Each structure stands twice: as C-alpha cells, then as structure tokens.
Amino acid sequence: MPLIELTTVIHAPIERCFDLARSIDLHKLSTEGTEEEAVDGVTSGLIGMGQHVTWRARHFGVTQTLTSKITGYEYPVYFRDEMVKGAFKRICHDHVFESSGDDTIMKDRFEFESPAGILGVMANKLILERYMRELLTKRNAVIKEVAEGEMWRAVLSRR
C-alpha cells in the first residue's frame, strides 16, 4: 500500500494552518483544473469530527465521486480523514501540526490502496503515487501561500 509523507513549514500560527487544512473552500482553491466541487455533506466552511464531504472531480478524463469522513480530531494538532466511498479500496490521510516558534510544521501521512489487485499495484507504481504526491504538494503550497498572506481572512470568514 503506497504511503506518501510530506512536511511543510508555514510561517503562521498553528490554529490558522489547522483551520485552512480542514477548509472545504481552500480545498477547492487547491484543486483547480480538476473541476472539483463539494456536492454533499459539508460543502463549504470547515469540516469537523464525524462530518463528511462528497467530492466530484475529474481525474484522468473521468468524473469520479469520493466521500471522506473525519474520523480523528484533536484541535489544533491533528485530524484524520478516511474515504468511506469511492474508486479506491482505501484512503487514510493523517494531518499533524506542531508549533515551532513563529512557524507551524504541517505533516501529511497519506496512505491509499487501489482496487483491481495486481493491476492496481501496477497503476500505483506507474501513475498514482506520483499523481497523488503532486496533488498533495500543490494543496500544501496553497495552504502555505494563503496562511502566510492575507487571503486566509477571506477563506476562513466562510465558516
């Protein structure tokens, strides 16, 4: 099962980074090009413990839906989202936040399992691991840019 781990240092308070990471509106900003939209559950603002969101997006030319639920939550240091319905066999994404002086260290631990047995394993190695890493890296860059600038005020005002 592929595991992607990323660390991003953000010059902003931990609470701001935590809230941006669970913002549906920021997620939409970070997925430009995939026509991604929240279509059920929490569709704007901040998602919290026990809540779910269903996303519809276009990846590899195919429109797909994926529902994830927040299954772990400790403000402002940790939350977990897990796929409960979608094309993958399994997705589990841990978000961990640590304060370090005036910075926040944001860590992602993203595990996924593709369906289709050996074909899924081959797809992981050939395409999906790199594709998912790029999506997460882009998302983290957007969180960093928004958190370190003034745009965070507009994004988080949509609570």
N, CA, C and O of each residue as an XYZ file, in Angstrom:
636
protein
N       0.841     -1.170      0.000
C       0.000      0.000      0.000
C       0.892      1.242      0.000
O       1.723      1.393      0.896
N       0.740      2.132     -0.982
C       1.582      3.324     -1.051
C       1.380      4.249      0.152
O       0.273      4.401      0.668
N       2.469      4.848      0.572
C       2.471      5.814      1.665
C       3.214      7.050      1.189
O       4.352      6.964      0.727
N       2.560      8.204      1.306
C       3.170      9.480      0.953
C       3.279     10.293      2.231
O       2.285     10.494      2.930
N       4.483     10.762      2.539
C       4.692     11.603      3.712
C       5.304     12.922      3.262
O       6.298     12.945      2.537
N       4.696     14.018      3.704
C       5.158     15.351      3.348
C       5.270     16.198      4.604
O       4.499     16.031      5.549
N       6.238     17.110      4.608
C       6.381     18.083      5.691
C       6.463     19.458      5.061
O       7.241     19.681      4.134
N       5.653     20.385      5.570
C       5.608     21.752      5.064
C       5.757     22.704      6.241
O       5.019     22.599      7.221
N       6.701     23.626      6.154
C       6.892     24.641      7.194
C       6.161     25.899      6.756
O       6.374     26.408      5.656
N       5.292     26.392      7.637
C       4.451     27.544      7.322
C       4.683     28.619      8.381
O       4.615     28.348      9.580
N       4.954     29.827      7.930
C       5.169     30.940      8.856
C       3.814     31.566      9.212
O       3.442     32.632      8.722
N       3.094     30.851     10.090
C       1.763     31.279     10.521
C       1.392     30.484     11.777
O       1.974     29.431     12.038
N       0.433     30.979     12.546
C       0.022     30.269     13.763
C      -0.603     28.907     13.465
O      -1.222     28.706     12.421
N      -0.429     27.991     14.392
C      -0.914     26.620     14.228
C      -2.419     26.566     14.006
O      -2.887     25.781     13.181
N      -3.193     27.387     14.727
C      -4.650     27.361     14.595
C      -5.081     27.745     13.183
O      -6.006     27.149     12.631
N      -4.418     28.732     12.602
C      -4.740     29.163     11.233
C      -4.440     28.042     10.243
O      -5.245     27.762      9.355
N      -3.292     27.408     10.394
C      -2.907     26.325      9.482
C      -3.859     25.145      9.603
O      -4.265     24.562      8.598
N      -4.214     24.796     10.830
C      -5.138     23.690     11.074
C      -6.484     23.961     10.405
O      -7.032     23.098      9.719
N      -7.009     25.170     10.611
C      -8.311     25.502     10.028
C      -8.259     25.551      8.503
O      -9.202     25.113      7.843
N      -7.188     26.068      7.939
C      -7.071     26.085      6.476
C      -7.004     24.674      5.917
O      -7.552     24.407      4.847
N      -6.338     23.765      6.624
C      -6.210     22.386      6.149
C      -7.556     21.661      6.139
O      -7.743     20.716      5.372
N      -8.492     22.094      6.982
C      -9.811     21.441      7.006
C     -10.888     22.302      6.354
O     -12.081     22.034      6.501
N     -10.464     23.328      5.639
C     -11.394     24.214      4.941
C     -11.796     23.621      3.585
O     -10.945     23.336      2.742
N     -13.080     23.446      3.398
C     -13.604     22.965      2.119
C     -13.298     23.995      1.026
O     -12.947     23.630     -0.096
N     -13.432     25.285      1.361
C     -13.204     26.354      0.387
C     -11.746     26.394     -0.071
O     -11.480     26.604     -1.255
N     -10.798     26.196      0.851
C      -9.387     26.168      0.454
C      -9.107     24.939     -0.402
O      -8.346     25.018     -1.366
N      -9.705     23.821     -0.064
C      -9.504     22.601     -0.866
C      -9.917     22.847     -2.316
O      -9.238     22.409     -3.245
N     -11.033     23.549     -2.503
C     -11.486     23.874     -3.858
C     -10.436     24.717     -4.587
O     -10.168     24.488     -5.767
N      -9.842     25.690     -3.887
C      -8.792     26.528     -4.491
C      -7.593     25.684     -4.919
O      -6.989     25.938     -5.961
N      -7.255     24.686     -4.115
C      -6.037     23.908     -4.363
C      -6.201     22.850     -5.448
O      -5.223     22.228     -5.861
N      -7.422     22.645     -5.908
C      -7.653     21.601     -6.907
C      -8.121     22.166     -8.247
O      -8.813     21.488     -9.007
N      -7.742     23.401     -8.527
C      -8.075     23.982     -9.823
C      -7.605     23.049    -10.932
O      -6.524     22.465    -10.854
N      -8.416     22.920    -11.944
C      -8.060     22.057    -13.071
C      -8.715     20.688    -13.017
O      -8.723     19.959    -14.009
N      -9.268     20.333    -11.849
C      -9.933     19.035    -11.734
C     -11.452     19.184    -11.685
O     -12.175     18.198    -11.541
N     -11.928     20.422    -11.806
C     -13.363     20.703    -11.720
C     -13.948     20.142    -10.428
O     -15.105     19.724    -10.400
N     -13.155     20.132     -9.360
C     -13.581     19.535     -8.096
C     -14.591     20.423     -7.384
O     -14.408     21.634     -7.263
N     -15.657     19.790     -6.917
C     -16.655     20.516     -6.144
C     -17.215     19.605     -5.063
O     -17.332     18.393     -5.240
N     -17.558     20.224     -3.937
C     -18.194     19.502     -2.839
C     -19.684     19.436     -3.142
O     -20.333     20.468     -3.315
N     -20.229     18.221     -3.208
C     -21.615     18.052     -3.640
C     -22.540     17.497     -2.560
O     -23.756     17.464     -2.746
N     -21.976     17.060     -1.431
C     -22.815     16.537     -0.354
C     -22.057     16.639      0.957
O     -20.828     16.712      0.969
N     -22.794     16.645      2.063
C     -22.177     16.766      3.375
C     -21.787     18.212      3.623
O     -22.557     19.126      3.326
N     -20.597     18.422      4.166
C     -20.091     19.776      4.394
C     -19.566     20.280      3.047
O     -18.577     19.759      2.532
N     -20.219     21.281      2.484
C     -19.865     21.749      1.141
C     -19.178     23.109      1.141
O     -18.780     23.594      0.082
N     -19.031     23.736      2.313
C     -18.258     24.970      2.445
C     -17.903     25.149      3.913
O     -18.463     24.480      4.782
N     -16.978     26.048      4.183
C     -16.566     26.274      5.568
C     -15.624     25.186      6.051
O     -14.882     24.591      5.269
N     -15.665     24.934      7.365
C     -14.738     23.994      7.994
C     -15.426     22.673      8.306
O     -16.560     22.644      8.786
N     -14.730     21.592      8.030
C     -15.235     20.258      8.348
C     -14.679     19.844      9.707
O     -13.545     20.180     10.048
N     -15.477     19.118     10.477
C     -15.054     18.711     11.817
C     -15.319     17.243     12.085
O     -15.752     16.501     11.203
N     -15.053     16.841     13.304
C     -15.151     15.446     13.727
C     -16.521     14.856     13.390
O     -17.561     15.440     13.694
N     -16.491     13.678     12.752
C     -17.695     12.944     12.433
C     -18.426     13.437     11.191
O     -19.393     12.812     10.755
N     -17.980     14.541     10.622
C     -18.631     15.078      9.435
C     -18.018     14.475      8.174
O     -16.900     13.961      8.189
N     -18.783     14.552      7.076
C     -18.288     14.012      5.813
C     -18.468     15.035      4.701
O     -19.242     15.986      4.818
N     -17.729     14.811      3.622
C     -17.871     15.605      2.402
C     -17.770     14.645      1.225
O     -16.952     13.725      1.220
N     -18.613     14.878      0.233
C     -18.521     14.125     -1.014
C     -18.032     15.073     -2.090
O     -18.628     16.122     -2.332
N     -16.939     14.691     -2.732
C     -16.323     15.476     -3.796
C     -16.646     14.845     -5.140
O     -16.659     13.622     -5.278
N     -16.903     15.685     -6.118
C     -16.993     15.235     -7.504
C     -15.875     15.963     -8.238
O     -15.760     17.186     -8.155
N     -15.053     15.203     -8.956
C     -13.897     15.783     -9.638
C     -13.589     14.998    -10.898
O     -14.053     13.873    -11.088
N     -12.806     15.612    -11.739
C     -12.385     14.987    -12.990
C     -10.884     14.687    -12.901
O     -10.060     15.597    -12.817
N     -10.554     13.413    -12.922
C      -9.164     12.954    -12.900
C      -8.975     11.962    -14.036
O      -9.793     11.061    -14.219
N      -7.912     12.124    -14.789
C      -7.608     11.236    -15.922
C      -8.770     11.192    -16.914
O      -9.031     10.163    -17.537
N      -9.466     12.334    -17.050
C     -10.551     12.431    -18.007
C     -11.860     11.787    -17.570
O     -12.810     11.729    -18.350
N     -11.919     11.306    -16.337
C     -13.102     10.613    -15.842
C     -13.655     11.359    -14.629
O     -12.909     11.697    -13.710
N     -14.959     11.614    -14.628
C     -15.591     12.231    -13.459
C     -15.835     11.155    -12.412
O     -16.405     10.103    -12.701
N     -15.390     11.437    -11.188
C     -15.489     10.480    -10.097
C     -16.070     11.169     -8.869
O     -16.021     12.394     -8.757
N     -16.617     10.384     -7.954
C     -17.025     10.917     -6.658
C     -16.282     10.150     -5.571
O     -15.973      8.967     -5.711
N     -16.008     10.867     -4.486
C     -15.307     10.288     -3.347
C     -15.872     10.936     -2.096
O     -15.948     12.161     -2.004
N     -16.269     10.113     -1.132
C     -16.762     10.619      0.139
C     -15.746     10.311      1.216
O     -15.308      9.170      1.363
N     -15.371     11.338      1.972
C     -14.464     11.129      3.096
C     -15.096     11.670      4.367
O     -15.929     12.577      4.339
N     -14.676     11.089      5.477
C     -15.227     11.427      6.786
C     -14.069     11.731      7.744
O     -13.014     11.100      7.678
N     -14.279     12.692      8.620
C     -13.286     12.994      9.653
C     -13.480     11.975     10.773
O     -14.514     11.959     11.441
N     -12.468     11.123     10.968
C     -12.572     10.031     11.938
C     -11.675     10.212     13.151
O     -11.759      9.436     14.102
N     -10.821     11.224     13.129
C      -9.979     11.557     14.266
C      -9.799     13.058     14.296
O      -9.686     13.693     13.247
N      -9.770     13.646     15.517
C      -9.751     15.100     15.587
C      -9.272     15.553     16.958
O      -9.860     15.191     17.977
N      -8.211     16.342     16.983
C      -7.743     16.987     18.211
C      -7.254     18.383     17.844
O      -6.147     18.557     17.336
N      -8.103     19.376     18.111
C      -7.799     20.760     17.735
C      -6.651     21.292     18.587
O      -6.670     21.101     19.803
N      -5.669     21.940     18.012
C      -5.342     22.210     16.622
C      -4.146     21.395     16.132
O      -3.356     21.879     15.321
N      -4.012     20.171     16.616
C      -2.789     19.413     16.319
C      -2.961     18.198     15.408
O      -1.976     17.670     14.892
N      -4.212     17.746     15.203
C      -4.365     16.503     14.444
C      -5.792     16.342     13.930
O      -6.759     16.651     14.627
N      -5.902     15.853     12.698
C      -7.160     15.282     12.246
C      -6.876     14.232     11.183
O      -5.840     14.250     10.518
N      -7.825     13.321     11.045
C      -7.721     12.237     10.068
C      -8.979     12.234      9.211
O     -10.097     12.328      9.717
N      -8.772     12.125      7.908
C      -9.913     11.884      7.037
C      -9.709     10.545      6.348
O      -8.603     10.195      5.936
N     -10.816      9.799      6.232
C     -10.781      8.484      5.607
C     -11.875      8.388      4.559
O     -12.992      8.864      4.761
N     -11.542      7.773      3.451
C     -12.532      7.536      2.412
C     -13.538      6.517      2.923
O     -13.172      5.473      3.464
N     -14.821      6.842      2.740
C     -15.868      5.886      3.087
C     -16.586      5.374      1.840
O     -17.305      4.376      1.889
N     -16.380      6.077      0.715
C     -16.960      5.626     -0.551
C     -16.175      6.266     -1.686
O     -15.888      7.463     -1.658
N     -15.828      5.458     -2.686
C     -15.096      5.997     -3.820
C     -14.409      4.912     -4.618
O     -14.603      3.721     -4.372
N     -13.606      5.333     -5.575
C     -12.964      4.412     -6.512
C     -11.823      3.605     -5.889
O     -11.501      2.518     -6.369
N     -11.215      4.122     -4.834
C     -10.103      3.423     -4.195
C     -10.630      2.345     -3.245
O     -11.782      2.378     -2.814
N      -9.769      1.410     -2.940
C     -10.107      0.405     -1.938
C     -10.016      1.043     -0.544
O     -10.789      0.719      0.357
N      -9.039      1.967     -0.396
C      -8.821      2.609      0.902
C      -8.023      3.892      0.715
O      -7.088      3.940     -0.085
N      -8.399      4.940      1.461
C      -7.595      6.159      1.596
C      -7.673      6.582      3.050
O      -8.758      6.648      3.628
N      -6.527      6.865      3.637
C      -6.440      7.356      5.011
C      -5.408      8.476      5.033
O      -4.255      8.265      4.656
N      -5.811      9.663      5.469
C      -4.942     10.838      5.437
C      -4.869     11.451      6.829
O      -5.849     12.002      7.332
N      -3.686     11.347      7.448
C      -3.431     11.975      8.746
C      -2.786     13.332      8.530
O      -1.850     13.470      7.742
N      -3.297     14.339      9.241
C      -2.781     15.708      9.193
C      -2.282     16.031     10.595
O      -3.065     16.001     11.545
N      -0.990     16.341     10.746
C      -0.393     16.612     12.055
C       0.243     17.996     12.023
O       0.907     18.360     11.053
N       0.034     18.767     13.097
C       0.524     20.145     13.179
C       1.310     20.327     14.467
O       0.890     19.890     15.538
N       2.473     20.988     14.342
C       3.310     21.285     15.502
C       3.735     22.740     15.438
O       4.067     23.247     14.367
N       3.727     23.419     16.586
C       4.251     24.785     16.654
C       5.756     24.716     16.815
O       6.285     23.863     17.527
N       6.442     25.640     16.134
C       7.896     25.753     16.252
C       8.239     27.236     16.165
O       8.475     27.766     15.080
N       8.266     27.899     17.319
C       8.472     29.347     17.322
C       7.297     30.026     16.649
O       6.148     29.821     17.039
N       7.583     30.841     15.633
C       6.532     31.530     14.880
C       6.025     30.704     13.698
O       5.176     31.164     12.934
N       6.539     29.501     13.551
C       6.170     28.645     12.422
C       5.281     27.497     12.868
O       5.203     27.162     14.049
N       4.617     26.908     11.889
C       3.867     25.666     12.083
C       4.468     24.628     11.151
O       4.692     24.885      9.968
N       4.722     23.464     11.700
C       5.190     22.348     10.889
C       3.970     21.471     10.627
O       3.382     20.901     11.546
N       3.608     21.380      9.361
C       2.440     20.601      8.944
C       2.949     19.315      8.292
O       3.735     19.350      7.346
N       2.485     18.186      8.816
C       2.904     16.889      8.285
C       1.690     16.129      7.769
O       0.642     16.079      8.412
N       1.861     15.543      6.598
C       0.833     14.702      5.997
C       1.347     13.277      5.942
O       2.505     13.026      5.610
N       0.464     12.353      6.275
C       0.725     10.918      6.100
C      -0.475     10.378      5.335
O      -1.566     10.240      5.887
N      -0.263     10.076      4.068
C      -1.354      9.724      3.152
C      -1.131      8.312      2.647
O      -0.154      8.046      1.946
N      -2.039      7.398      3.002
C      -1.968      6.011      2.539
C      -3.162      5.734      1.649
O      -4.275      6.183      1.925
N      -2.925      4.997      0.586
C      -4.041      4.605     -0.259
C      -3.809      3.217     -0.828
O      -2.680      2.746     -0.958
N      -4.925      2.582     -1.161
C      -4.871      1.257     -1.757
C      -5.820      1.251     -2.947
O      -7.002      1.567     -2.819
N      -5.294      0.895     -4.079
C      -6.095      0.842     -5.293
C      -6.821     -0.493     -5.389
O      -6.368     -1.501     -4.847
N      -7.955     -0.486     -6.086
C      -8.637     -1.761     -6.331
C      -7.936     -2.516     -7.456
O      -6.916     -2.048     -7.962
N      -8.447     -3.645     -7.847
C      -8.022     -4.410     -9.032
C      -6.725     -5.180     -8.843
O      -6.012     -5.430     -9.815
N      -6.406     -5.562     -7.611
C      -5.284     -6.461     -7.365
C      -3.978     -6.025     -7.989
O      -3.530     -4.900     -7.771
N      -3.352     -6.915     -8.776
C      -2.038     -6.643     -9.364
C      -2.083     -5.469    -10.338
O      -1.104     -4.733    -10.459
N      -3.211     -5.284    -11.038
C      -3.343     -4.131    -11.940
C      -3.316     -2.830    -11.144
O      -2.729     -1.841    -11.582
N      -3.956     -2.834     -9.965
C      -3.930     -1.663     -9.093
C      -2.534     -1.370     -8.582
O      -2.129     -0.211     -8.507
N      -1.797     -2.412     -8.231
C      -0.414     -2.243     -7.770
C       0.435     -1.631     -8.880
O       1.256     -0.749     -8.626
N       0.236     -2.101    -10.106
C       0.986     -1.548    -11.242
C       0.599     -0.089    -11.486
O       1.463      0.745    -11.757
N      -0.699      0.222    -11.392
C      -1.149      1.606    -11.574
C      -0.547      2.517    -10.504
O      -0.183      3.658    -10.786
N      -0.446      2.007     -9.277
C       0.177      2.786     -8.199
C       1.597      3.173     -8.587
O       1.970      4.344     -8.524
N       2.379      2.186     -8.985
C       3.790      2.410     -9.292
C       3.982      3.288    -10.520
O       4.855      4.155    -10.532
N       3.175      3.069    -11.550
C       3.364      3.770    -12.813
C       2.776      5.183    -12.824
O       3.322      6.076    -13.472
N       1.664      5.389    -12.110
C       0.935      6.652    -12.257
C       0.507      7.274    -10.930
O       0.828      8.429    -10.652
N      -0.217      6.511    -10.113
C      -0.957      7.089     -8.999
C      -0.106      7.675     -7.883
O      -0.446      8.729     -7.345
N       0.995      7.016     -7.521
C       1.821      7.562     -6.437
C       2.310      8.960     -6.772
O       2.214      9.865     -5.943
N       2.830      9.146     -7.969
C       3.325     10.466     -8.386
C       2.178     11.472     -8.485
O       2.311     12.614     -8.045
N       1.065     11.053     -9.056
C      -0.098     11.931     -9.226
C      -0.632     12.400     -7.865
O      -0.900     13.587     -7.678
N      -0.784     11.478     -6.928
C      -1.291     11.829     -5.599
C      -0.290     12.722     -4.851
O      -0.695     13.656     -4.159
N       0.994     12.443     -4.984
C       2.009     13.287     -4.347
C       1.933     14.714     -4.897
O       2.028     15.677     -4.136
N       1.763     14.850     -6.210
C       1.663     16.176     -6.819
C       0.428     16.922     -6.334
O       0.500     18.121     -6.064
N      -0.712     16.227     -6.219
C      -1.927     16.862     -5.701
C      -1.734     17.356     -4.273
O      -2.123     18.475     -3.940
N      -1.129     16.517     -3.430
C      -0.901     16.897     -2.029
C       0.114     18.032     -1.914
O      -0.055     18.940     -1.099
N       1.162     17.981     -2.723
C       2.182     19.036     -2.694
C       1.575     20.372     -3.118
O       1.859     21.407     -2.516
N       0.741     20.344     -4.153
C       0.070     21.567     -4.599
C      -0.860     22.087     -3.510
O      -0.881     23.286     -3.233
N      -1.620     21.206     -2.898
C      -2.530     21.601     -1.821
C      -1.770     22.260     -0.680
O      -2.195     23.293     -0.163
N      -0.647     21.667     -0.285
C       0.150     22.231      0.800
C       0.738     23.587      0.429
O       0.836     24.474      1.277
N       1.129     23.752     -0.832
C       1.653     25.043     -1.284
C       0.567     26.117     -1.208
O       0.850     27.264     -0.862
N      -0.667     25.749     -1.529
C      -1.778     26.708     -1.436
C      -2.050     27.048      0.024
O      -2.253     28.216      0.353
N      -2.059     26.049      0.906
C      -2.250     26.312      2.338
C      -1.173     27.274      2.831
O      -1.480     28.236      3.535
N       0.080     27.026      2.469
C       1.194     27.875      2.891
C       1.024     29.304      2.372
O       1.173     30.263      3.129
N       0.716     29.442      1.092
C       0.554     30.771      0.495
C      -0.592     31.551      1.149
O      -0.447     32.731      1.465
N      -1.713     30.888      1.344
C      -2.872     31.554      1.946
C      -2.602     31.898      3.407
O      -2.936     32.995      3.853
N      -2.004     30.978      4.156
C      -1.739     31.189      5.584
C      -0.740     32.313      5.822
O      -0.872     33.077      6.779
N       0.256     32.413      4.953
C       1.320     33.405      5.154
C       0.946     34.790      4.629
O       1.605     35.772      4.969
N      -0.086     34.884      3.817
C      -0.531     36.167      3.276
C      -1.754     36.660      4.022
O      -1.962     36.339      5.192
N      -2.543     37.430      3.337
C      -3.763     37.969      3.932
C      -5.025     37.233      3.473
O      -6.108     37.454      4.014
N      -4.883     36.369      2.488
C      -6.047     35.690      1.929
C      -6.747     34.774      2.929
O      -7.926     34.462      2.761
N      -6.039     34.344      3.962
C      -6.617     33.448      4.958
C      -7.865     34.057      5.593
O      -8.799     33.339      5.949
N      -7.876     35.381      5.732
C      -9.030     36.045      6.355
C     -10.302     35.788      5.541
O     -11.352     35.484      6.107
N     -10.205     35.909      4.224
C     -11.367     35.689      3.356
C     -11.788     34.223      3.361
O     -12.978     33.913      3.421
N     -10.804     33.320      3.296
C     -11.119     31.889      3.264
C     -11.786     31.451      4.576
O     -12.785     30.732      4.564
N     -11.230     31.888      5.685
C     -11.756     31.436      6.985
C     -12.990     32.213      7.433
O     -13.645     31.813      8.395
N     -13.318     33.302      6.765
C     -14.535     34.030      7.115
C     -15.771     33.279      6.649
O     -16.889     33.628      7.028
N     -15.581     32.247      5.829
C     -16.701     31.458      5.288
C     -17.114     30.327      6.229
O     -17.794     29.392      5.806
N     -16.722     30.400      7.467
C     -17.007     29.323      8.433
C     -18.450     29.046      8.498
O     -18.878     28.173      9.254
